[in-house]
């Protein structure tokens, strides 16, 4: 069974709403988790989809699927992607894993 997710209709008319394969969303969510330590289920898949479209526009790749390589290879694209994910500030301070991830990143540097 394949699940497709639709982008925000505010960005695309209904007849042009692109679908994003569930496997692609899962891989993008993994990039989010690995890069900034957030739990994708807690921040929401819609935030990831929205951020992916912004990064796609920046990188000028033709599909969201093609964006995955850009996120791995291009630090600026990856930064735009992660910064585009909106997280309420109060959530940030309630999640101990965020602090553990920050600590791990700082210790590596």
PyMOL commands that set and color helices and strands:
alter all, ss='L'
color gray80, all
select helices_A, chain A and resi 14-16+22-36+40-43+45-59+64-73+75-83+89-92+96-108
alter helices_A, ss='H'
color red, helices_A
select strands_A, chain A and resi 4-6+19-21
alter strands_A, ss='S'
color yellow, strands_A
deselect
rebuild
show_as cartoon
